[in-house]
């Protein structure tokens, strides 16, 4: 299997073999992070632009550190302190960055499809660091990496994704990655945030949290994305917490070897009890460590990718999210 | 397609490794300072076999590790990303004599990458190079200290080393491309 992609735009278009190659490569990069000297020269002389048009802390610093450990030169570009605030279009911003001979553009944007848009006319490699409610491919890769590290496989596992699915790019990327690798995915949350339309992606939809987590091997919790909601989707945070939050009492009813995951930032006391977040079954901080290895692997692989990339049509979004 | 030419059979490979083992022992009198590091992928089983041969000669275990050089290659921007294999060096290389082991020495670029990669694990006292086959065509000023067999080749030819550890019979063959 040869990696032939110049961009990483989404999980939807990846094959199970390609996902497997990223995970295998990430394992080698995780070992690099455990050495005394954590830096390798794989991207020496290359320039990476981190174009974060939407605020991000953990993904941005994870990409930055991954780039530094691969010996790349880095330009950080955030929306707050940039010409985008002065009315420059995304296309013009990107072309200016390309004129600086940037080899990679890592983009986070509030508009779904922004990375695909850039990939159509830029000669740089484009890596999607999260676009609107569409996809967050490196998060799905680090989630599957973490699951595989603990369970030794993905196929046949019961994965329950609990929380705000409607607005979650993490959920969409996770669903693609997990179903491609043969996991059984259950989505759970309030019916306003977990519409039945997601069944089209090959998942089971449940609105009963106790039932949804009972047989789960992995519970992946998602934060309520206040910033993307235009109207109130549930009566109150307190009600959400009591109906859908992962409490100690709920955890007691799950399989003894269940893994608790969360892409962060966590809202303690809302979707997860503080004690559950810090318990032995929680791998939330390991996800952060693994994210670094996965992002190094992605940069390493797309660096060698020259082949044709299917860009026709742009991304397909399953549910109709208010944009 | 012409028949591949057999260069070494199983017995000849074993004989070559035994001789290299004795040469390493002769060159490095202080056995406690020698460690072996096989270059992924072909060098790893050879390093393990050499470690066994040396352990018999010296009467004490000789550490052996594996080194992947993908991240230090000089052609990463010209080719599809190589598959990265595990690097396992469960000992300190600082102050040691590290014998790098590979199956085929060709351009010398892999060995250069291996020396760079090894630097990230410490500062060896010295580095030596053992290869099963030296097929010539060096592109860098690199020379093996221990050679199983010198095989003059054309660029159009391929040297294939098959080992029992990788599911083959032990043999080295020369194929036309």
Interface residues (C-beta under 8 A of the other chain):
Chain A: X2 X3 X4 X21 X24 X25 X27 X28 X29 X31 X32 X35 X36 X37 X39 X40 X41 X42 X43 X46 X300 X301 X303 X304 X305 X306
Chain B: X68 X70 X71 X72 X76 X77 X79 X80 X81 X82 X83 X84 X85 X86 X87 X116 X117 X120 X121
